[in-house]
Amino acid sequence: MIISFGAEFWVKIWQEQTQAPFPLLLDQERQAYRAYGLERSVVRSWGLKNLGYYAKALLQGKRLQDSHGEDTNQLGGDFIIDSQGILQYVHPSRDPTDRPAVEALLAVLKGVGSRE
């Protein structure tokens, strides 16, 4: 399952682009974000690493999207919860570019799946 605080507009675009097979819930009040200790940060959201990411995208000819009123300072995270409700993986993002490797997530999922 994926939880997003985003506007329905962006969630639909993301679903179309990724074709993710997971259920997606909207948490616009950010209850789950608070429960998992995720933060908002202007400094970390717009630090050099993230600005470098956008500069590189612009140099590659990519267009930046309008935020449509989204909270661009909300930091996300990646969590894997098993069928018993036990957290098996916790990764609160330090900045918007801080994401775990797909291989790391898949390794955890394979381990969880083999125990259930």
N, C-alpha and C positions, 0 to 999 in steps of 0.2 A: 504494500500500500504506500502511496505517496501522499504527503500532506503539504499543501501550499497555502501561503497567506495571500497569494496573488489575486488579482481581479479575474473574474470569469473570462474576460477577453483574452488575457495572456495564457490562462490555463488551457483554453481551447486551442490556441496556436501551438503551445508546447505539445499537447497531445497529438495534434495533426503532424507536427514535424518529427516527433520521436516514435510515434506508433507504440508507445510503451504499453505493455499488456497488463499493467497494474491498475487497481482501482485508485482513483485520485479524489481526495477530500479537500474541501476548502475550509480553512481555519482563519477567516479574516479577522477574528478577534485575537488571534495568536495565543490561544489557550495552550495548545500543544507546545508552541515555542517557549512559553514561560515555564511549562511543566518540565521541559527538558533542558532548561537553563540556557537557551539560546538568547543572544544579545543583539542589540542595535549598536552601531558604532559609526559615526561620521568619519573619524580618523582612519579606522581600519577599512571602511568601505571605499574610501577615496584616497588610500595611501599610494605610494609610488608603484607598488607591484600591480595594483588594479589599474592605475592610470597608464602604466606601460602596456597592459593588456589591451586597453582601448586604443592607444596610439598605434600599436602593431596592427590591430584590426583596421583602423583607418588607412594606414599605409598599404594594406593589402586590398584596399578598395571596398571594404565592407561599410555598409551604412549602419549608423547607430540608431537604435529604436527609441522612440519616445517612451517614457516610463508610464504614460497614461495615469499619472497620479500614484503609482506604486511607491512603496517605501523602499527606496534604494539603499537605505542604511541598515536594513534588517539582515542579519547574518544567518545563514542556514546551517544545516548539519546533516549527517547521514547516520542512521541508526538501523540496526537489524534486531528485530524482536522475534523470538521463536514462538511456536504455537502455544507454549505455556505462559507467554507473556513476559519471558525473561530476556532482558537486554543481552544480546550476544556481541554487539559491536556499537561503539559510541565514538562519533567523530564530529564535535562542534567545530564549524569552520572559523578559522582565525581571521580570514578575509574572504571576499567573494571568489577568489581564484583557488582557495584551499579546499581541494576535493580529494578524497581517497582514490587510489588507482582502482579501476574496474576489477583488475585481477584480485586485489585484496578483498573487495566486497564478494566476489564470486567464491573465493576460497572459504570465507566465513559461511556463506550460504550453503556451499557443498558440505561443510562440516556440520552445520545445523541440520540439514536434510538427512544426513546419514545417521544422526542420533534419534530422529523422530520416527 
